Amino acid sequence: MRIIKTKNYEELSRKAADLISAQILMKPNCVLGLATGGTPVGTYRCLIEKYKRGDLDFSAVTSINLDEYRGIERENPQSYWYFMHENLFNHVNISPERVNVPDGRNLNAQEECARYDRVIENHGGIDLQLLGIGLDGHIGFNEPGPAFVLETHCVDLEESTIEANKRFFESRDQVPRQAYTMGIRAIMQAKKVVMIVNGKNKAEIVKKSFFGPVLPEVPASILQLHPDFILIGDEEAFSEIED
């Protein structure tokens, strides 16, 4: 595990964007595993800036997103399909046919999860996976539980996750209760994993995840076992870690 400590969110975003840029430059037809949520927005903004300067070409890049709410239309402003287009895809030259997000419109969970695992397999896995972390240690929507779930699966969201996501909706009642998420196997088989984390509220789970035992009750802890895992955080997120 490599740790990169930054002073603030802006520096964190630049560092993550630099790693993703290096991956694209090194392998123009790379497969990027991408994340949603508030944390990666700054990273995507930096990537858009690099593209507009002519430093990046996304035309051969394939994206495979971590997750999507079940039972949500793509046009819904709270869908992750919509989020990714608003915050990245609409602003760079990625080919629409190379964009992959679980289809929340498909209510047949078994069918959709099997399809998404085939997408990952058919692309030869992920070259670089970008992650955030939930307050309970979830990655993607891999929630705490008795065992690590390896395949893409439909998950019942924890109350803490629903509470954290309600800020994106008009009311808590509108937050979907289920989601499709990439499983632990695909994340761990990614050649490189980059996690970005910021804010004092993440300090406790960062310490628990990466300086404690590997447990399925703390899903992110399994990343301790990844051979090329980079953790990028600001000073507040690392405030409970001893130098």
N, C-alpha and C positions, 0 to 999 in steps of 0.2 A: 504493500500500500504506500502510495506517495501522497504526501500532504502538501498542499499549496495554501499558505495563509495570506489573505489579502486584507487591505485596510478597510475596504467598503464594498458595497454592492456593484458599483461601477467597475472597479478593478477586477472583481470576481467575474463579471460578465465578459470583460475583455479577455481574461485568461482562458475562459472556457471557449470563447469564439476563436481564439488563436489555435487551440488544440483541434477544434473541428475544421478550421481552415487548413491546417497542416495535413489533416487526414484527406481532405478533398484534393489538395495539391499533390499529395503523394500517390493517391489512387483516385483519379477523376470519376471512375464509375463505382465508387464506394457505396456501401449500404450504411445509412445512418439510422440508428434507433433514436427517436425523438420523444421528448416529454412535453407535457402541458403544465399549466399552473402559473402562478405569479412569478416564481423564481427564474425560469428560463427566458422570460420576455426580454430582459436586457441582453442576454446572449444572442437572441434572434435579431435584435436591433443592431448589434455589432456586426453580425453576419450580413445583414442587408446593406449596411454602410460599406463593407468590404466589397460586396457585389457591385454596388453603384460606382465605386472607384475603379472597377475593372480588375480587381484582385482575385475574384472568385468566379467560377463557372459551375453552375448547378445542373447543366443540361444532361449530364450522364449520371447524376446522383440518384439513388433510390432511397426513399424514406420509408421507414416502417415504424409507425407510432406505437407507443406502449399500450394505450387503452382508449376506451370510449364508453360512455354511458349506454346502457341497454334501454331500448325503447325510445330513442330520441332521433329526430330527423336531422339530416346533415345541415339543413338551412337554419336550424335553431341556433341562435347566437351563443347558447351555452354548450353546444356540442363541441367535441374536441376537433372534429373535422373543420368546423367553422373557425375555431380558435387558431388552428395551424395555418389556415389560409389567410386570416386577418393579420397574424403576427409574423408570418414568414413566406409562405408559398406564393401569395399574390404579389410579392415584391422582388422575387428572384426568378430566374429562368428554369426552374425545375419543371420537368415534363409531367403533365397531369397523370399520365399512365404509370408514372414511377412513384406516385404518392399512394401509400397504403395506411389505412386507419381501420380498425375493426368496425364492422357495419352495425351500428346500433339499431338500425331499422329492422334487422333480422332478429325476430324474437325466438327463433329456434337456436337455443344456446349451444347445443351439441354440434349442430351443423356449422354455426359461425366460428366456434372455437377451433374445430377441425380444419376449416378453410383457412383460418389465419395461421395456424401452425404450418400448413402447406406453403403459404406465401413465404414465411420465414425460411423454410427448408429449401424451397425452389430458388431463392436468392443466395443460397449458400451461407446463411447466417448473417450476423451483423458485424460490421467492421468497428464501429464506435457507437456505444450506447450512452446517451445523455440521460441522467437521472436527477430527480429531486428526492426529498425524503419527507414523509409525513411525521406529524408529532408522535405517532405511535410506532414509527419505524417502518411504515409501509413504503414499498417501492413499486411504481406503477400503482395498481390497486391490489397488490399482493398484501393482504391484511394479516395481522398477527393470528396465529392458529396453532394447532397441535403438530402440524407438519408443513414443510415447504411444498407448495403445489408446483409441479414441474411444467405442465403444459398450459397453453392458453385456456382460460376458464372464466366462467361467469361467477362473480363474487357478490355476496350481500355486503354492502358497505357498512363499516362500523359507524356507530353514532358520532364518534370523534371526527371521522372523515366527513360525514354529512354536515356536521357543525362547522368544520373548516371551510367547506365548499359553499355554504349558504350565502356567503357574501357575493357570489356570482349570480344569484337568483333573486327574484323579487321577494320571495319568502322561503322559509325553510321547507315548507310543504312541497315546493316545486323541485327540490333537489331529488334526482333519481336515487332509488334505493339499491340499484344493481348496476354493475358495469362488467364489460369484457376486458380482461387484462392479459397481457403477455405473461407467460409463466416464468418461474425462476430459471428453468433450463436455458431458455433462449437468452436471458440476460447474462447468465454466467458463462455461456458459450460465446458471447461477444468478445472479439479480440481485445478491445479496450473498453473500459467503463469509466466515465467521467461523471462524478456527482457534484452538484453545486448546492450550497446551503448557506443561508444568511439569516442573521437575526438572533437576538438573545433567546427567543422562544424555542430555537432549535438546539441550543447548547446541551441540554440534558440528554436528548435522544442521540445526538452525535457521540457523546461520551459513552452512552449505553451501547450503541450500535458497533462502534469501532474500537472500543477499549474495554469491552466486556466479553462474555462468552457468546459463541455462535448458537443462536436459538431461533426456532421458527416463530416464537412469540415476539421476536424482534427481527422481522424479515430482512432488513438491510444488513444485519450482522453477517450474513452469508458472504457479503462482498469482501470480508476479511480474507477469504480463501481464493479470491480472483487473482490471477497472475499479473494483471496489468490494470490495477484500479487506482484512479487518481481522485482524491477528495479535495475540492476547492471550497474554501469557506472564508467568511470575513472574521474579523476579530471577535465580534459578539458570538458568532456560532461556535467559535473555538475557545470561548472564555472559561469553560470548565475543564479544558485539557491542559495539562502541565507541559511547559516547553521542555 
